[in-house]
Amino acid sequence: MALLRVEGPFDLALTTARFRAFGPDRACLWENGALLRAVGGREVRIAPAAGGVDVEPLDAETEPVVRKLLGLEFELEAFYAWAARVPELADLPGRFHGFRPALVPDAFEALVVSITAQQVSLASATAIRNRLIERFGVRVGRAWAFPTRERLAAAAPGELAALGFSARKAEYVAGLARSDLDLAALAALPDDAVKTRLTALRGLGEWTADWFLARHLGRAGAWPAGDLALRKALVSLYGEVDVRAAGERFAPFQNLTAHYLLARYLTP
């Protein structure tokens, strides 16, 4: 194994908690204290280590994926210093010290994951997503590579519905896969332009676009105002509020604030 150094606070267990909160995640499998992910046809193992994480194999292909997957682009020190001055958030740096929002490395995967989670429980979404991965993905060691856009473009909506997708969601996934939208090009666009491109596709609403900005592109100002759990977290702090407008009070750390508020709200 090779050490990938991480600058600043970092806790691998907290960062990867979402991959095991509702059962095993086939694409990001937590096993024996390490995270397994398929990258380029190889199984990559990410384990805790002093000063960072041990990664096997670590090379020019796997390192960018690992960095994104572990949210290493987020700068926690500045966020912690700011949060400490906000009474409603002051406990977060200590309670979740080193938590970095895990990002989805692949744009198509990020959108399919969001479609799967629309209007269902996260446990149900995880189960449906795992069935999708096992049916259309490729097993690489113990983890699975998420299905490619080309593979799902060739799938019939009925095949997706058989996995637990509603008829509409099956159409949304197939439509996204078959669309001519250049997903890679979205990274070069400002937030509003990204949302405009995504919401032009059937089944991709503002909630999905906001989470794409937050959990794939890692944009600092991403604020998933339509998320029910985030709304409940804000109501517990401020009472009934306009969630979209409330995001402005957390600038320039809306994305990190949303993830930390959700972590607090969802943690007993």
TIFIKE-118942 format. One record per atom (N, C-alpha, C): x, y, z. Coordinates in steps of 0.2 Angstrom, whole numbers, plus 2048, in hexadecimal, padded with zeros to 3 digits. Atoms other than C-alpha are relative to their C-alpha. Layout:
# residues N
R  east  north   up
R     X      Y    Z
...
This chain:
# residues 268
R  east  north   up
R   804    7FA  800
R   800    800  800
R   804    806  800
R   7FD    7FA  800
R   805    812  7FD
R   7FC    805  804
R   804    7FB  7FC
R   801    821  809
R   7FE    806  7FB
R   803    7F9  803
R   7F6    82F  801
R   7FF    804  806
R   801    7FC  7FA
R   7F9    83D  80D
R   7FA    805  7FF
R   806    7FB  800
R   7EA    848  812
R   802    806  805
R   7FF    7FA  7FC
R   7ED    85A  818
R   7FA    802  803
R   806    7FD  7FC
R   7E2    860  826
R   7FC    7FA  803
R   804    805  7FD
R   7D5    857  830
R   7FD    7FB  7FB
R   803    805  804
R   7CF    846  829
R   7FF    7FA  804
R   803    806  7FD
R   7C5    837  830
R   7FD    7FC  7FB
R   803    804  805
R   7C3    829  824
R   7F9    7FD  802
R   807    804  7FE
R   7B5    820  82E
R   7FA    805  7FF
R   805    7FB  800
R   7AB    830  82F
R   7FE    802  7F8
R   801    7FE  807
R   7AE    835  81D
R   7FC    7FA  7FC
R   803    806  804
R   7A8    823  816
R   7FA    7FE  804
R   806    803  7FC
R   79A    821  823
R   7FA    7FF  7FB
R   806    800  804
R   78D    824  815
R   800    7FA  7FC
R   800    806  804
R   793    815  80C
R   7FE    7F9  803
R   802    806  7FD
R   78E    809  819
R   7FA    801  805
R   805    7FE  7FC
R   780    812  822
R   7F9    7FC  7FF
R   806    804  802
R   772    808  819
R   802    7FA  7FD
R   7FE    807  803
R   77B    7F8  815
R   806    801  7FC
R   7FA    800  804
R   78A    7F4  80A
R   7FE    804  7FA
R   801    7FD  806
R   78C    7FF  7FB
R   805    7FD  7FB
R   7FC    804  804
R   792    7F5  7ED
R   806    803  7FC
R   7FA    7FC  803
R   79C    803  7E4
R   805    803  804
R   7FB    7FE  7FB
R   7A4    809  7F4
R   7FF    7FC  806
R   801    805  7FB
R   7A6    7FA  7FF
R   804    801  806
R   7FC    800  7FA
R   7AB    7FC  811
R   801    7F9  803
R   7FF    807  7FE
R   7B3    7EC  816
R   807    800  805
R   7FA    801  7FC
R   7BF    7E8  825
R   804    806  801
R   7FD    7FA  7FE
R   7C2    7FA  829
R   803    804  7FA
R   7FE    7FD  806
R   7C6    7FF  817
R   7FB    801  7FB
R   805    7FF  805
R   7BD    806  808
R   803    7FD  7F9
R   7FE    803  807
R   7BD    7FD  7F7
R   7FC    803  7FB
R   803    7FD  805
R   7BA    805  7E7
R   803    7FD  7F9
R   7FD    802  806
R   7BC    7FF  7D5
R   802    806  7FC
R   7FD    7FA  804
R   7C7    80B  7CA
R   804    7FD  7FB
R   7FC    802  806
R   7CC    807  7B8
R   801    7F8  800
R   800    808  801
R   7C8    7F4  7BA
R   805    7FD  806
R   7FC    802  7FA
R   7D2    7F3  7CB
R   7FD    801  806
R   803    7FF  7F9
R   7CD    7F1  7DD
R   805    805  803
R   7FB    7FB  7FC
R   7D4    800  7E7
R   7FD    7FF  807
R   801    800  7F9
R   7D5    7FE  7FA
R   803    806  803
R   7FE    7FA  7FC
R   7D5    80D  805
R   7FF    7FF  807
R   800    801  7F9
R   7DA    80B  817
R   803    806  804
R   7FD    7FA  7FC
R   7DD    817  825
R   808    7FF  802
R   7F9    800  7FE
R   7EF    81C  829
R   802    806  803
R   7FE    7F9  7FD
R   7F8    829  833
R   802    805  7FA
R   7FE    7FB  805
R   7F9    839  829
R   7FC    7FF  7F9
R   803    801  806
R   7ED    833  81C
R   7FC    7F9  7FF
R   803    806  801
R   7E7    823  814
R   805    7FC  7FC
R   7FC    805  804
R   7F0    813  80D
R   7FB    7FE  7FA
R   804    802  806
R   7EA    810  7FB
R   804    7FB  7FC
R   7FD    805  804
R   7EE    801  7F1
R   7FB    7FE  7FA
R   7FA    7FD  802
R   7F1    803  7E3
R   7FF    808  800
R   800    7F8  800
R   7F5    816  7E3
R   805    802  7FA
R   7FC    7FE  806
R   7FA    81D  7D2
R   7FC    806  7FD
R   803    7FA  803
R   7F5    82B  7C6
R   7F9    7FF  7FE
R   807    801  801
R   7E5    822  7C2
R   7FB    800  806
R   804    801  7FA
R   7DF    81E  7D3
R   800    806  805
R   7FF    7FB  7FB
R   7E5    82D  7DD
R   7FA    805  7FF
R   806    7FB  801
R   7D8    83A  7D5
R   7FA    7FD  803
R   806    803  7FE
R   7CA    82E  7D8
R   800    800  808
R   800    800  7F9
R   7CF    82B  7EA
R   7FF    807  804
R   801    7F9  7FD
R   7D1    83E  7EE
R   7F9    802  7FF
R   807    7FE  801
R   7C0    841  7E7
R   7FB    7FC  805
R   804    804  7FC
R   7B8    833  7F0
R   800    801  807
R   7FF    7FF  7F8
R   7BF    838  801
R   7FF    808  801
R   801    7F9  7FF
R   7BB    84B  7FE
R   806    804  802
R   7F9    7FD  7FD
R   7CD    850  800
R   800    807  7FD
R   7FF    7F9  802
R   7CA    860  7F6
R   7FC    805  804
R   803    7FC  7FB
R   7C0    867  804
R   805    803  805
R   7FC    7FD  7FB
R   7C9    873  810
R   7FD    801  806
R   804    800  7FA
R   7C3    86F  821
R   802    806  805
R   7FD    7FB  7FB
R   7CE    87B  82B
R   7FC    807  800
R   803    7F9  801
R   7C6    88B  824
R   7F8    7FF  802
R   807    801  7FE
R   7B4    883  826
R   800    800  808
R   800    801  7F9
R   7B8    87E  838
R   800    807  804
R   7FF    7F9  7FD
R   7BE    890  83C
R   7FA    804  800
R   807    7FD  801
R   7AE    897  835
R   7FB    7FE  804
R   806    803  7FD
R   7A2    88B  83C
R   801    801  808
R   7FF    7FF  7F9
R   7AA    88E  84E
R   7FD    807  802
R   803    7F9  7FE
R   7A3    8A0  84D
R   7F8    800  7FE
R   807    801  801
R   791    89A  848
R   7FD    7FC  806
R   802    804  7FA
R   788    895  858
R   7FD    7F9  7FE
R   803    805  802
R   77D    889  84F
R   804    7FA  7FD
R   7FB    805  803
R   78C    880  847
R   806    7FE  804
R   7FA    800  7FD
R   799    882  854
R   802    7F9  803
R   7FE    807  7FE
R   798    86F  85A
R   802    7FC  7FA
R   7FF    805  805
R   79A    868  849
R   808    7FE  7FF
R   7F9    802  801
R   7AE    869  847
R   802    7FB  805
R   7FE    805  7FB
R   7B0    860  857
R   7FC    7F9  7FF
R   804    806  800
R   7A2    853  855
R   802    7FC  7FA
R   7FE    803  806
R   7A7    84F  843
R   807    801  7FD
R   7F9    7FE  802
R   7B9    853  843
R   803    7FB  7FB
R   7FD    804  805
R   7C1    84D  833
R   7FB    7FD  7FB
R   805    803  805
R   7B1    849  829
R   800    805  7FA
R   800    7FC  807
R   7B3    84E  817
R   7FA    7FC  7FC
R   806    803  804
R   7A3    84B  80C
R   803    7FC  7FA
R   7FD    804  805
R   7A7    83D  801
R   7FC    802  7F9
R   802    7FE  807
R   7A5    841  7EE
R   800    7FA  7FC
R   801    805  805
R   79F    836  7E0
R   805    802  7FA
R   7FB    7FE  805
R   7AE    835  7D4
R   7FD    801  7F9
R   803    800  807
R   7A3    832  7C4
R   7FA    804  800
R   805    7FC  801
R   797    83E  7BE
R   7F9    7FC  7FE
R   806    804  802
R   78B    831  7B6
R   7FD    7FD  806
R   802    804  7FA
R   78B    827  7C6
R   7FD    805  805
R   803    7FC  7FB
R   787    836  7D1
R   7F9    802  7FE
R   807    7FF  802
R   778    83A  7C7
R   7FB    7FA  800
R   804    806  7FF
R   771    828  7C7
R   7FF    7FF  807
R   801    801  7F9
R   774    827  7D9
R   7FB    805  803
R   805    7FB  7FD
R   76A    837  7DC
R   7F9    7FE  7FD
R   806    802  803
R   75C    831  7D0
R   7FD    7FA  805
R   802    805  7FC
R   75B    821  7DA
R   7FE    802  807
R   802    7FD  7F9
R   759    82B  7EB
R   7FA    804  800
R   806    7FB  800
R   74B    836  7E5
R   7FA    7FD  803
R   807    802  7FD
R   73C    834  7F0
R   800    7F9  803
R   800    806  7FD
R   741    824  7F8
R   805    800  806
R   7FB    801  7FA
R   74A    81F  809
R   807    7FF  7FD
R   7F9    802  802
R   75D    81E  808
R   801    7F9  800
R   7FF    807  800
R   75C    80C  80D
R   7FD    7FD  7FA
R   802    803  806
R   751    808  7FE
R   804    802  7FA
R   7FB    7FE  805
R   75C    813  7F3
R   806    7FC  7FF
R   7FA    804  800
R   76B    809  7F8
R   7FF    7F9  7FD
R   802    807  802
R   762    7F8  7F5
R   7FF    800  7F8
R   801    7FF  808
R   75D    7FE  7E3
R   806    801  7FD
R   7F9    7FE  803
R   76E    805  7DF
R   804    7FA  800
R   7FC    806  7FF
R   776    7F5  7E5
R   7FE    7FB  7FA
R   802    805  806
R   76B    7EA  7D9
R   802    803  7F9
R   7FE    7FD  806
R   76F    7F6  7CB
R   807    7FF  7FF
R   7F9    802  801
R   781    7F4  7CE
R   802    7F9  7FE
R   7FE    808  801
R   781    7E1  7CF
R   7FD    7FE  7F9
R   803    802  807
R   776    7E0  7BF
R   804    803  7FA
R   7FD    7FD  806
R   77F    7EC  7B4
R   807    802  801
R   7F9    7FE  7FF
R   790    7F0  7BC
R   804    7FA  7FF
R   7FB    806  801
R   7A0    7E5  7BC
R   803    7FF  807
R   7FD    801  7F9
R   7A7    7DD  7CC
R   807    800  7FF
R   7F9    7FF  800
R   7B9    7E2  7CF
R   802    7FE  807
R   7FF    802  7F9
R   7BF    7D8  7DE
R   7FA    7FF  804
R   806    801  7FC
R   7B3    7DA  7EC
R   7FB    806  7FF
R   805    7FB  802
R   7AC    7EB  7E6
R   7FE    7FF  7F9
R   802    800  807
R   7A3    7EF  7D6
R   801    806  7FD
R   800    7F9  804
R   7A5    7FC  7C9
R   7F9    802  7FE
R   807    7FE  801
R   796    806  7C7
R   7FE    7FF  7F8
R   801    801  807
R   78D    803  7B6
R   802    806  7FC
R   7FE    7FB  804
R   793    80D  7A8
R   7FA    804  7FC
R   805    7FD  804
R   789    81A  79E
R   7FD    7FC  7FA
R   801    804  806
R   78A    80F  78F
R   7FB    7FA  802
R   803    806  7FE
R   784    800  798
R   7F8    801  802
R   807    7FF  7FE
R   774    808  79F
R   7FC    803  7FB
R   803    7FD  806
R   771    811  78F
R   7FD    7FA  7FC
R   803    805  803
R   76E    800  788
R   7FB    7FC  803
R   805    803  7FC
R   763    7FA  796
R   7F9    802  7FE
R   807    7FE  801
R   750    7FA  793
R   7FD    802  807
R   803    7FD  7FA
R   746    804  7A0
R   7FD    7FA  804
R   803    806  7FC
R   73D    7F3  7A5
R   805    7FC  804
R   7FB    803  7FC
R   74E    7EC  7AA
R   802    804  806
R   7FE    7FC  7FA
R   751    7FA  7B6
R   7FA    800  805
R   806    801  7FC
R   73F    7F9  7BC
R   800    7FA  804
R   800    807  7FC
R   742    7E7  7C1
R   805    800  806
R   7FB    7FF  7FA
R   750    7ED  7CD
R   7FD    804  805
R   803    7FC  7FA
R   744    7F8  7D7
R   7FF    807  7FE
R   801    7F9  802
R   744    808  7CD
R   7F8    801  7FE
R   807    7FF  802
R   733    810  7CA
R   800    801  7F8
R   800    7FF  807
R   72E    811  7B8
R   803    807  7FD
R   7FD    7F9  802
R   732    824  7B7
R   807    800  801
R   7F9    7FF  7FE
R   743    822  7C0
R   804    7FB  7FA
R   7FD    804  805
R   747    814  7B3
R   801    804  7FA
R   800    7FC  806
R   743    820  7A5
R   805    805  801
R   7FB    7FA  7FF
R   74E    82E  7AD
R   807    7FD  800
R   7F9    803  800
R   75D    822  7AF
R   802    7FF  7F9
R   7FF    802  807
R   75B    81C  79D
R   801    806  7FC
R   800    7F9  803
R   758    82E  797
R   807    803  801
R   7F9    7FD  7FF
R   768    834  79F
R   805    7FD  7FD
R   7FB    804  803
R   772    826  799
R   801    801  7F8
R   801    7FF  807
R   76C    829  787
R   801    807  7FE
R   800    7F9  802
R   76D    83C  787
R   807    802  7FD
R   7FA    7FE  802
R   77A    846  77F
R   804    805  804
R   7FD    7FC  7FB
R   77F    850  78E
R   807    7FE  802
R   7F9    801  7FF
R   791    852  790
R   801    801  808
R   800    7FF  7F9
R   793    84E  7A3
R   807    802  802
R   7F9    7FE  7FE
R   7A6    851  7A3
R   801    807  800
R   7FF    7F9  801
R   7A4    862  79D
R   7FC    805  805
R   803    7FD  7FB
R   799    867  7AB
R   804    803  805
R   7FB    7FE  7FA
R   7A8    869  7B7
R   803    807  7FE
R   7FE    7FA  802
R   7AD    878  7AD
R   7FB    806  800
R   805    7FC  800
R   79D    881  7AF
R   7FE    803  807
R   802    7FD  7FA
R   797    88D  7BD
R   7F9    7FC  803
R   805    804  7FD
R   78A    886  7C9
R   7F9    800  7FC
R   807    7FF  803
R   77A    88E  7C1
R   800    7FC  7F9
R   800    803  806
R   77F    888  7B0
R   800    7F8  800
R   800    807  7FF
R   782    876  7B6
R   7F9    7FE  802
R   807    802  7FE
R   771    876  7BE
R   7FB    801  7FA
R   804    7FF  806
R   769    87D  7AE
R   801    7FA  7FB
R   7FF    805  805
R   771    86F  7A3
R   7FD    7F9  803
R   802    806  7FE
R   76C    861  7AF
R   7F8    800  801
R   807    800  7FF
R   75A    867  7B3
R   7FC    800  7F9
R   803    801  806
R   757    867  7A0
R   7FE    7F9  7FE
R   801    807  802
R   757    854  7A0
R   7FA    7FE  805
R   805    803  7FD
R   747    84B  7A5
R   802    7FC  807
R   7FE    804  7FA
R   748    845  7B7
R   805    803  804
R   7FB    7FD  7FC
R   756    850  7BD
R   7FE    807  802
R   802    7F9  7FD
R   74F    85E  7C8
R   805    803  804
R   7FB    7FB  7FC
R   757    86B  7D3
R   803    7FC  805
R   7FD    804  7FB
R   759    85E  7E1
R   806    7FC  7FE
R   7FB    804  803
R   763    853  7D6
R   806    804  7FE
R   7FB    7FC  803
R   76D    861  7CE
R   804    803  806
R   7FD    7FE  7FA
R   771    868  7E0
R   805    7FB  803
R   7FC    805  7FD
R   778    858  7E6
R   806    7FE  7FB
R   7FB    801  804
R   782    856  7D6
R   806    805  801
R   7FC    7FB  7FE
R   78A    866  7DA
R   804    7FF  806
R   7FD    801  7F9
R   78D    861  7EC
R   804    7FA  800
R   7FD    806  7FF
R   792    84F  7EA
R   804    7FD  7FA
R   7FB    802  806
R   79B    84E  7D9
R   805    805  7FF
R   7FB    7FA  802
R   7A2    85F  7D5
R   803    803  807
R   7FE    7FE  7FA
R   7A4    863  7E8
R   800    808  800
R   800    7F9  800
R   79F    875  7E5
R   7FF    803  807
R   801    7FD  7F9
R   7A1    880  7F5
R   7F9    802  802
R   806    7FD  7FF
R   791    889  7F3
R   7FA    7FB  7FE
R   806    805  801
R   786    879  7EF
R   7FC    800  806
R   804    800  7FB
R   777    879  7F9
R   7F9    7FD  7FE
R   806    804  802
R   76A    86B  7F7
R   7FA    802  804
R   806    7FE  7FC
R   75B    875  7FD
R   7FA    7FC  800
R   805    804  800
R   74F    869  7F8
R   800    7F9  804
R   800    806  7FC
R   755    85B  803
R   7FC    800  806
R   804    800  7FA
R   749    856  810
R   803    800  806
R   7FC    801  7FA
R   756    851  81D
R   803    807  802
R   7FD    7F9  7FF
R   75F    862  81B
R   7FB    805  802
R   806    7FC  7FD
R   74E    86B  81D
R   7FF    7FF  807
R   801    802  7F9
R   74B    862  82D
R   805    802  804
R   7FA    7FD  7FC
R   75C    866  833
R   800    807  801
R   800    7F9  7FF
R   75A    878  830
R   7FA    802  804
R   806    7FF  7FC
R   748    878  838
R   802    7FF  807
R   7FE    801  7FA
R   750    871  847
R   804    805  803
R   7FB    7FA  7FE
R   75C    880  848
R   7FC    806  800
R   803    7F9  801
R   751    88E  842
R   7F9    801  800
R   807    800  801
R   73F    889  841
R   7FF    800  7F8
R   802    800  808
R   736    88A  830
R   804    806  7FD
R   7FC    7FB  804
R   741    893  824
R   800    7FE  7F8
R   7FF    801  807
R   744    895  811
R   806    7FD  7FF
R   7FA    804  800
R   751    887  80F
R   805    803  7FB
R   7FB    7FE  805
R   758    88E  7FF
R   803    807  802
R   7FD    7F9  7FE
R   75A    8A0  806
R   804    7FF  806
R   7FC    801  7FA
R   761    899  816
R   807    7FE  7FE
R   7F9    802  801
R   770    892  80D
R   804    806  7FF
R   7FC    7FA  801
R   776    8A4  80A
R   804    801  807
R   7FD    7FF  7FA
R   77A    8A5  81D
R   806    7FC  801
R   7FA    804  7FF
R   787    897  81B
R   805    801  7FB
R   7FB    7FF  805
R   791    89E  80D
R   806    802  803
R   7FF    804  806
R   79E    89A  807
R   801    7F9  801
R   7FF    807  7FF
R   79C    889  80F
R   7FA    7FC  800
R   807    803  800
R   78B    884  80A
R   801    7F8  800
R   7FF    808  801
R   791    872  804
R   802    7FD  807
R   7FE    803  7FA
R   79A    86E  814
R   7FB    801  805
R   805    800  7FB
R   78D    875  81F
R   7FA    7FB  7FF
R   805    805  801
R   780    86B  817
R   801    7F9  802
R   7FD    807  7FE
R   78A    85B  819
R   800    7FF  807
R   7FF    800  7F9
R   78E    85F  82B
R   7F9    800  803
R   807    800  7FD
R   77C    863  82F
R   7FC    7FA  7FF
R   803    806  801
R   776    853  827
R   803    7FB  805
R   7FD    805  7FB
R   783    849  831
R   7FD    801  807
R   802    7FF  7F9
R   77D    851  841
R   7F9    7FE  801
R   807    802  7FF
R   76B    84E  83D
R   7FF    7F9  7FF
R   801    807  801
R   76D    83C  837
R   803    7FC  805
R   7FD    804  7FB
R   778    837  845
R   7FD    800  807
R   803    800  7FA
R   770    832  855
R   804    803  806
